[in-house]
Each structure stands twice: as structure tokens, then as C-alpha cells.
Amino acid sequence: MANTATNPFAVKPSLARTWEKANFWIFRLAAYFILACGLAIIGNIAIKGSRTVFQSTAPFINTTFLTQAPETLYVFEYNGVKRHLGNGEFRVFQEQEIAKAKAAGQPPPQFKNLETFVYSAGGIFPCIVGTLLLVVGSMTIALTLGVSSAIYLSEYAKPGRIVRLIRLAILNLAGVPSIVFGLFGYGMFVVFFGWNVSILAGWFTLAFMVLPVVITASEEALRAVPKGFREGSLALGATKWQTIRKSVLPYALPGILTSSILGIARVAGETAPIMFTAAYVMLDKLPWQAGGFNDFFFQGVMALPYHIYVVSSKIPQNEYTERVQYGTAFVFLLLVAGIAAASILLRNRLRRLYKW
């Protein structure tokens, strides 16, 4: 005889369980939608940008785009052939053709339908160098000041009203728009200190912008280290600083590097602060080519985000500027991803090295 008794432990349908399942799918679809949007944006940049960076013939990488400075593109017809030449190549070509015409006793050559497109030829090498300099310098300053502040707040400061106000101020600074930091850097470093538009002004402006994130993440990483490490070190006769340096800071480094990863992404992608303090639209020389060691810190640079902004919004748009836009954005993504990947690898190595 079949057992017709119902299972008392079976899940019974109800309105609450129906809503639970509906919420599950809403959250799941929302997460997938965000992922799909991110992949669509990055994929679009990767597909269009790779056409600029890579080529079908050896060496398969557009070395000109990665090793030369931006130039004006000249598009014209000559002897029935449409030519695309950068500013330097066009000048050489023009001089050669004029010399040939003079030698043959002919009138100067005529270039038909001559058009010029700003920043649509050459490459972005100065922008890559400037971005690397700004990221490395500003993150060095931010980590030095941020970790020092976090050590004080976590290990030395006693709980009280002043400490609470400091932490509140740090949280408020994290929400300040980047344009405000740009204006602050312009007024403080460019005008008041007299550093002008320079690498040094850009370093400190960007460092102050990411400082709240670095301080908060570093303080949480320090607090996550068990108190027993501190007590054991102090019980063996170590000083407060020796305890922090030997028994606390090494185990907090993975968390501190997490803050650096977040800071790198923000520093590298901000346009407003560097536009006011560090970046130029066009520079003929790299910082170390302009003068001595002291002059290096007071030279401006070109930067990838500012270059993208100028090419995308400040000059007439056409098929040639689109090529530069997506190529620059593609290289920019690779550069940020490479720096972040290096930080992640270092963080994972430290996690394996320091365990408790």
C-alpha cells in the first residue's frame, strides 16, 4: 500500500517564500546587468582601441603610437594618391618635393584637398610617461602620509572628541568632488607656494585627494591585527614603535596595499585635478629633458586622461580623432590594469608570507 502521508519537513509554498525567490532573481539580474554594462563598455574600448594599437603586419604593434608625441595629421592628394602624414613627415615630404620641382625647373607642387587634424597623428608616449610619473609620485606621498596617520590614530591616539572629529573629517573628505581638490591644489600649490603647473603640484593634489581612502583602509588593516601580537611583543621588552614596526605593520600590509589599489584607479583616472595643477595640452620635452634635477619637479607633463578629454571635447570630431580617442583609452586601461595587477600580486605574496 503506497504511503500517502505528506512529509512534515517539506517546504510549503507561501507568499513569503515567493517574495524571497523574486528578490533573489532581482538581485541576481541586477548584478548581471551591471556586469554586462561594464563588459560592454570595456569591450567597446578594447575592440576599437586595439585597431589603433595593433596592426596586421610585423611588428604587429603600432610602435609609432606608443613611442612618439602627438602631432597634427595632414590629409591631402598628390599625384592622384591620397596621403596621410604627420606634421614631421609632411614637412620632410614637402621640402623634398619642392627641391625636386626646383631641380627640374617646375613650379612648386600643389597639394589638393589639404586638410589638417590636430592631435590625430604621432603617438601618446609623453602622455604615458606623465601618467606613470603622476601615479607613482602621488601614491608614494599618499601612502607615506596615510599610513603614518593611520598608525597614529590606531596605535597612539586615545579615544576622545578630537579623534572622533578627525575621523569624521576624513570621512567627509572622501566624498569631496575631485574638481574641489583641483581648485584647492591650484590655489595652494600653484599660486600660494609658487610651484606653477608642475609635477610636484600634481603629486600633492592627487595625494591629498586619495588620502582619506588610504587612511581609512590602513587603519582598518592595522586594527585587524590581533592584540595578542602587540601584547606578546611588549611583554618581551620591545618598545611601542618596535612592536608596531615588527609585529603589527607587516601583517597589515596586505590591507594597506588594498587601499593603494583603490587609490591608483582614482589617481590615474582623474582629469580635473591634473588639469589645474600638472597637465598641459602639448609639451615638446619630457620633464628630464627640460633642465637639471631640481627643474624636474617643477615641469608640467602630458597625461592620458587629460589627452582623452582634449581630443574628445576640445577639437572637431572626425574619423581620425576617434582612432586616437579609443587607442588612448585602450592604452590607459592597460596601464591602470598593469599597475593594479602588480599591487594585487604583491598583496597576495604578503598574505602568503604573513599569516596568523
C-alpha positions in Angstrom: 0.0 0.0 0.0 1.5 3.4 -1.0 2.4 5.8 1.7 0.1 8.8 1.1 1.3 10.7 4.2 2.8 14.1 3.5 6.3 14.9 4.6 6.0 17.3 7.6 9.5 18.7 6.8 8.8 19.5 3.2 8.9 23.2 2.2 5.4 24.6 1.9 4.6 27.3 -0.6 3.8 30.6 0.8 3.7 34.3 -0.1 6.9 35.0 1.9 8.8 32.3 0.0 7.6 33.6 -3.3 8.8 37.0 -2.5 12.1 35.5 -1.3 12.6 33.8 -4.7 11.6 37.0 -6.5 14.1 39.1 -4.5 16.8 36.5 -5.3 16.2 36.9 -9.0 16.0 40.7 -8.8 19.4 40.9 -7.1 20.9 38.3 -9.4 19.7 40.1 -12.6 20.9 43.5 -11.2 24.3 42.1 -10.6 24.4 40.5 -14.1 23.1 43.8 -15.6 26.0 45.8 -14.1 28.5 43.2 -15.2 27.1 43.2 -18.7 27.3 47.0 -18.9 30.9 47.0 -17.7 31.8 44.3 -20.2 30.1 46.3 -23.0 31.9 49.5 -22.2 35.3 47.8 -21.8 34.7 45.6 -24.8 33.8 48.6 -27.0 37.0 50.4 -26.0 39.1 47.2 -26.4 37.8 46.4 -29.8 38.1 49.9 -31.2 41.3 50.8 -29.4 43.0 47.6 -30.4 42.6 48.6 -34.0 44.9 51.6 -33.2 47.4 49.8 -31.0 47.7 46.6 -33.0 48.3 46.1 -36.8 48.2 43.1 -39.2 51.8 43.5 -40.3 55.1 43.0 -38.3 55.9 44.0 -35.6 52.1 43.8 -35.1 52.2 46.6 -32.6 51.8 50.2 -33.7 55.1 51.4 -32.3 54.6 54.9 -33.6 51.5 55.3 -31.5 53.4 54.2 -28.3 56.7 55.9 -28.8 56.1 59.3 -30.5 54.5 62.5 -29.4 51.1 63.7 -30.7 51.2 65.5 -34.0 48.9 67.2 -36.4 47.7 65.0 -39.2 47.8 66.2 -42.8 45.5 64.6 -45.3 45.9 65.6 -49.0 46.0 64.3 -52.6 49.3 64.4 -54.5 49.8 62.9 -58.0 46.4 61.1 -57.7 47.3 59.4 -54.4 45.7 60.3 -51.1 48.3 60.6 -48.3 48.1 60.7 -44.5 51.2 62.2 -43.0 52.1 63.5 -39.5 53.4 67.0 -39.1 57.1 66.0 -39.2 56.7 63.6 -42.1 54.7 66.2 -44.0 57.4 68.9 -43.6 60.1 66.5 -44.9 57.9 65.3 -47.8 57.1 69.0 -48.7 60.7 70.0 -48.7 61.7 67.0 -50.8 59.0 67.7 -53.4 59.9 71.4 -53.6 63.5 70.5 -54.1 62.7 68.1 -56.8 60.5 70.7 -58.6 63.2 73.3 -58.4 65.8 70.9 -59.8 63.5 70.1 -62.7 62.6 73.7 -63.3 59.0 73.1 -62.5 56.6 75.2 -60.4 56.1 74.3 -56.7 54.0 71.2 -56.1 50.3 71.6 -55.3 48.6 69.5 -52.6 45.0 69.1 -53.4 42.2 69.0 -50.8 44.7 69.6 -48.0 43.1 69.1 -44.5 44.7 69.2 -41.1 43.5 67.4 -37.9 45.1 68.3 -34.6 46.5 65.5 -32.4 45.4 62.9 -34.9 48.9 61.7 -35.9 52.0 60.6 -34.0 51.5 58.9 -30.6 51.0 59.2 -26.9 54.4 58.4 -25.4 54.6 61.7 -23.4 51.1 61.0 -22.0 52.1 57.5 -20.9 55.2 58.8 -19.2 53.3 61.7 -17.5 50.6 59.4 -16.2 53.2 57.0 -14.7 55.0 59.8 -13.0 51.8 61.3 -11.5 50.6 57.9 -10.3 53.9 56.7 -8.7 54.7 60.1 -7.1 51.2 60.8 -5.7 50.7 57.3 -4.4 54.2 57.4 -2.7 53.2 60.6 -0.9 49.6 59.3 -0.1 50.9 56.0 1.3 53.6 57.7 3.4 51.2 60.3 4.9 48.2 58.0 5.1 49.9 55.0 6.8 51.6 57.4 9.2 48.2 59.0 10.1 46.6 55.5 10.4 49.4 54.4 12.8 48.8 57.4 15.0 45.0 57.0 15.0 45.1 53.3 15.6 48.1 52.8 17.9 48.8 56.0 19.7 45.7 58.2 19.9 43.4 57.8 22.8 39.7 57.7 22.1 38.1 61.1 22.6 36.3 64.0 21.0 39.3 65.2 18.9 40.0 61.8 17.5 36.3 61.4 16.6 36.3 64.8 14.8 39.5 63.8 12.9 37.8 60.6 11.7 34.6 62.5 10.8 36.7 65.0 8.8 38.5 62.1 7.0 35.1 60.6 6.0 33.8 63.9 4.8 36.9 64.5 2.7 36.4 61.1 1.0 33.1 62.5 -0.5 34.5 65.8 -1.8 34.4 66.0 -5.7 37.7 65.9 -7.5 37.1 69.4 -9.0 37.3 70.8 -5.5 40.6 69.2 -4.9 41.8 70.6 -8.2 40.9 74.1 -7.2 42.4 73.6 -3.8 45.7 72.4 -5.4 45.7 75.3 -7.8 45.2 77.8 -5.0 47.6 76.2 -2.6 50.5 74.7 -4.6 50.3 76.5 -8.0 49.6 80.1 -6.7 50.4 80.3 -3.0 53.6 78.1 -3.0 54.6 79.3 -6.4 55.2 75.8 -7.9 53.2 76.7 -11.1 51.7 73.9 -13.2 54.2 71.2 -12.3 54.6 67.5 -11.4 55.1 68.5 -7.7 51.8 70.4 -7.6 50.1 67.5 -9.2 51.6 64.9 -6.8 50.4 66.7 -3.7 47.0 67.5 -5.1 46.3 63.9 -6.1 47.9 62.5 -2.9 45.5 64.7 -0.8 42.6 63.5 -2.9 43.2 59.8 -2.2 44.4 60.3 1.4 41.1 59.7 3.1 40.7 56.3 1.4 44.3 55.3 2.3 43.9 56.4 5.9 40.6 54.6 6.4 41.7 51.3 4.8 45.1 51.4 6.5 43.5 52.0 9.9 41.1 49.1 9.4 44.0 46.9 8.4 46.0 47.8 11.5 43.0 47.1 13.8 42.5 43.7 12.2 45.9 42.5 13.5 45.2 40.6 16.8 46.0 42.4 20.0 48.0 39.3 21.2 50.8 40.2 18.7 51.2 43.6 20.4 50.9 42.2 23.9 53.5 39.4 23.2 56.0 41.9 21.7 55.6 44.3 24.6 55.9 41.5 27.2 59.3 40.6 25.6 60.6 44.1 26.3 60.1 45.7 22.8 59.2 49.4 22.6 55.9 50.7 21.2 57.5 51.6 17.9 59.4 48.3 17.7 56.1 46.5 18.3 54.3 48.4 15.5 57.2 48.0 13.1 58.0 44.3 13.7 54.7 42.8 14.9 51.9 44.9 13.5 52.8 46.7 10.3 54.0 43.6 8.3 50.7 41.8 8.9 48.6 44.9 8.0 50.5 45.4 4.7 48.0 43.4 2.6 45.1 45.6 3.7 47.2 48.7 3.2 48.0 47.6 -0.4 44.3 47.1 -1.0 43.9 50.9 -0.3 46.7 51.6 -2.7 44.9 49.6 -5.5 41.8 51.8 -5.0 43.9 54.9 -4.9 45.7 54.0 -8.1 42.5 53.7 -10.0 41.2 57.1 -8.9 44.5 58.9 -9.2 45.1 57.7 -12.8 41.6 58.5 -14.0 41.1 62.0 -12.6 41.2 64.8 -15.1 40.1 67.9 -13.1 43.0 68.0 -10.5 45.8 67.5 -13.0 44.2 69.9 -15.5 44.6 72.7 -12.9 47.9 71.6 -11.4 50.1 69.4 -13.6 49.0 68.7 -17.1 49.5 70.6 -20.4 47.7 70.0 -23.7 51.0 69.8 -25.5 54.7 69.7 -24.4 57.7 69.3 -26.7 60.0 67.9 -24.0 59.8 65.3 -21.2 60.5 66.5 -17.7 64.0 65.3 -17.5 64.8 66.9 -20.9 63.9 70.4 -19.8 66.6 71.0 -17.2 68.5 69.7 -14.2 67.4 67.6 -11.3 65.7 70.5 -9.4 63.9 71.6 -12.5 62.4 68.1 -13.0 59.9 68.5 -10.2 58.7 71.9 -11.5 58.0 70.8 -15.1 54.5 70.1 -16.3 53.5 66.8 -18.1 51.1 65.4 -20.5 48.7 62.8 -19.1 46.4 60.2 -20.7 43.1 61.3 -19.1 43.6 64.9 -20.0 44.7 63.9 -23.5 41.4 61.9 -23.9 39.4 64.9 -22.6 41.1 67.3 -25.1 40.8 65.0 -28.1 37.2 64.1 -27.3 35.7 67.5 -26.4 38.0 70.4 -27.4 38.7 69.7 -31.1 36.3 68.9 -34.1 35.4 65.2 -34.1 36.1 63.0 -37.2 37.3 59.5 -38.0 40.9 60.3 -37.2 40.3 61.8 -33.8 38.1 58.7 -32.9 41.0 56.5 -33.7 43.2 58.4 -31.2 40.5 58.6 -28.6 39.9 54.8 -28.4 43.5 54.0 -28.8 44.5 56.3 -25.9 41.6 54.9 -23.8 42.7 51.3 -24.5 46.3 52.0 -23.5 45.1 53.9 -20.4 43.0 50.8 -19.3 46.0 48.5 -19.9 48.3 50.8 -17.9 46.0 51.1 -14.9 45.3 47.4 -15.0 49.0 46.6 -15.1 49.8 48.8 -12.1 46.8 47.4 -10.1 47.8 43.9 -11.1 51.3 44.5 -9.7 49.8 45.7 -6.4 47.5 42.7 -6.2 50.3 40.3 -6.8 52.4 41.9 -4.1 49.4 41.9 -1.7 48.8 38.2 -2.3 52.5 37.4 -1.8 52.5 39.3 1.5 49.3 37.4 2.5 51.0 34.1 2.0 54.1 35.3 3.8 52.4 36.8 6.9 49.6 34.6 8.3 48.2 34.2 11.7 
